[in-house]
Amino acid sequence: MPSSPSSSAQAAREAVAARLKDMRLDAGLTGLDLATRCGWHKAKSSRIENARTPPSDADIRAWTRACGTEDQAADLIAASRTAESMYVQWNRKQRTGLRRLQESYIPLYERTQHFRVYSSDVVPGFLQTPGYATALLSAITEFRGIPNDVSDAVEARMARSHVIREGGHRFALLIEESVLRYRIGDHATMTDQLRHLLAVMSFPSVSLGVIPFSTRRRIWPMEACYIYDDRLVQVELLTADVTVQTPSEVATYVKAFSRLQELAVYGAEARALIVSAIDEHH
């Protein structure tokens, strides 16, 4: 796996910064010249060129105008926005609560045909019951100290999960056995959730694998990741949501997912692990 999930985001920021620096040099301007034309302190130009401060859309427009390259502004703004979307801190995405975040995924879910999801800590959102989602999102809300819109967020999460019941989508879902054992909510909540997993296993579009504690690991447990077709990967860290789009990095996650699939059990063996966990939660 990549040594740092934010590495591709930083590389993208640095690429934008390098283009801006080249643009200034090609225009024959010093950092001070550029700052004067843009009406800001020269230190700001240095911070942008060294990728320490991401430029705003207005900064890029001012920069290209100062360099006489306004025709390149739109492309640079798009590249900068892409870079900034690769690594987004949760406190930024969740600052108004959780409902809007749930709804924001709907277009991506609807256009994705093949979902590959791995989780080592919680039941993936597609498979969550209202009770489990309420317990989980309540814990997130309390931990982050964000506005409490849990009931609306749960409703939105349930609504966006319609993709698992409609045609045109395939789901390969992997969870570690620990997901079955960790108690999110009370015992009744966990029992309902695990029974729901048993029901979902019968869906023709769903392949649910469980990686047993007892398996001999050929690859280590990882952070939760969501692979959308072969185009995009979302990785959930404690502090940020990382979007990976670089083909080589996407391919690395696909390779890791394939290795994890080889460790999982399916069908009757997976059901036996779930039933055992249900008994434990009683």
N, C-alpha and C positions, 0 to 999 in steps of 0.2 A: 504494500500500500504506500501512497505518497507519504513522505516524512512529515509533512504538514498539510492538512486539508486546505489551508488558506494560501498555499504556495502559488497556485494558478491565478488566484485573485490578485496577489501582489505582482506577479509577472505581467498581468494585464494592465495594472496601474502604471507599472514602470514603462510599458510599451507606449502608453498614451503620453507619459511625461517625456519620453525620448523623442516622440514626434513633435511635441511642442518645442523642445529645445532645438531640434534640427530646423524647425520653422524659423525660430528667432535668429539662429546663426545664418541661415540662407538669406535672411532679410538684412544681414549686416548690422544687427542691433546688439548692444550689450544688455546685460540684465537691468542696468539702471535706465537705459534708453526705453526698454520695454515697459518698465514700471512707470516711468514718467508718462508715456503715451496712454497707459491703461489707468493712470490715476491711483496707483496703490504703492505701498512701500516696496523697495527692491527685495526685501527679505521674502516677500510673498512669491515673487517670481522664482527665487531659489528653492523655496519649499515645494512649489508645484513641479519644477524641473527635476527635483530629487525624489519625487513621489512620496514626500512626507505629508503633503496636503492635497487631497483630491480636488481638482478644479470644478467649480460649479459650471452650469451651462453658460451663465453670464460671463464667467472668467474666460471660457474658451472663445466666446464670441468677441470679447475685448482683445484677447491675445491674437486671434486670426486677423482682426481688423487692424491692429497695430503692425502686423507683419505683411499686410496686403494679401492675405490668403483666405479671405472670407468664404471662398467657395469650398474650403475644406472643413468649415465649422460643423456642418451637419454630421459628417462622418466621424469627426472627433468626439462630438457630443454623444453619439450612439455608442462609440467604443468606450467612453468614460462611464456611461450609465451601465453598460454590460459589466465592466470591471467592478463597479460598486455593488452590483447585484450578486456577485459571486460569493461575497462574504458579508453577511448582514447580521449584526448583533440582534439577539432576541429582544433586548430592551428597546430597540428601534422598531422591530416588527410588531411587538406586542404592547406598545405604549398606550394604545387606546382600548386595550382589552383583547379578547381572543376571537370574537365572532368574525370580524373582518378578515382575519388571517385564515380562518377555515374557508371562508367563501372565496378567497383569492386563488385557491388551488383548483377551483372547479374547471376553468378552461383547460388547464394542463391535464387534469384527469380525463376530461371528455375527449381530448384529441389523442391520448395515449392508447395504443392497442395492446402493448405487452408491458405489464408491470412486474418488476422483480423487487421484492422487499425483504430486507433482513433486519431483524431486531433481536437484541440480546437482553433487553430490559423491560419493555412493555409490549402489550398486544398492539399490532399495527392498527392505525386509525380506521382502515377499511372494515376491520373485524370487531370493533369495539361496540359493546352494548351501551345504552344510555347511562346505566348505573356506573359502569367502569369509566366511561368518558367523563362523567360528572366528578368522580373521585380524582381522576388524573388531572383534569383541567383546574379543579379547585386547588390541588396541591401546587400546580404551576402558578396560578394566580397569586396564592399566598407567598410563594417563594420569590416571585418577581416583584411583588408589591404593585401590581397593575390594577386598573379598574376591574371590578367584578361583574363580568357579563357571562358567567359560566352557563346559565340556563340557555341563553341565546346561542352561545358558542357550541353547546352540545347539540342543540337543534340543527345548527348549520353543519356540524360534523356528520350527523346522521343523514342529512339531506345530500351531502356531497358523496356519501358512500353508495348512492344509487347505482354507480357505475359497475359495482360488483354483481348486480342483479340483472344487468341488461346485456344484450349481445354486443359483439364487436370489441370486447376486451378479454384479455387473458391475464391471470394472476398466478405468479409463482411466489409463494410466501414462505419464508423460513424464520423460525423462532428458535431460540435456545430453550432448553428445558427450564432454565431459570425463570423465563417469562411465566410459565405455568405455576411456579412456586411463589414468586414474589406476590405479596398481598397488597393490591391497590384497592382501597375501600375495605368494607367488612367481608366476613366469610360468605355471606349471601351474595354479595356483589361478585365475588370471585367465582362462586359456584355457577351463577347465571352466565358469567362471561365464558367460562370453560365449556359449559353446555352449548353455548352459541358456537364455539369453535367446532364442536362435534357436528353441529348442523351444517355449518358452512362447508365442511369437508365434502359434503355431497353435491355441492354446486359443480356443474360440469366445467365451468370456466376457472375453477380454483384448484391449485395444487398447494397443499399445506404440508410442509415438512417440519419435523421437530428434531433438533440436534440433541441427543441424550447426553447427560452428564458423563456417562460411562464410555462415550466414544473416544477413540484414540485420535487426538487432534492432528490434522495435517495443516490446519490454518487456525490461527488464534481467534477468539471472540473479538468483534470489532464494534465500532460505533454504528448506530442505526443508519441504514442507507436505503434510498428509494431510487431505483433505476427505471427511467421512463424510456421505453423502446431502447435504442442504442444511442440516444442523442444527449441525454442529460441525466445527471445524478445529483440528488440532494442528500447531504450528510448532516445529521443532527448532532451538534456538539452542545455542551452545557451552556456555552455563552453565545453561540452563533449558529445560523443556518448557512451551510456552505453549498453553493451551486457549482458543480463541475461540468464543464462543457468541452474542454480540450479533449480531442479524440483519444489520445494516448492514455489520459487519466481515466476517461470513461471505460476504455478497454481494460484497464487494470481492475476497476471495480467489477466489471463483468467477469473477469477471470477469477477474482476472489469469490464472487457469488457462486460460480460453478464449483469451486473447491468446497464451499460450504454445503452446497446441495449434495455432494458425495458423502458428507458426514451425517446427513439427516435420515430419519426413518419416516415412512409414509404409511397410509392405509391403516391396517389393523395394529401395527406396532405404534404408530403415532397416537391412535385412539387409546391404546392401552396406557400410554404415558399421561394423556389428558385425564382419563378416568381415575388413574392413581392420584393425580393432583386434586381432582374433585373430592375424593375420599379424604385427602389431607386437609382440605379447607372446611370440611363439615365440623 
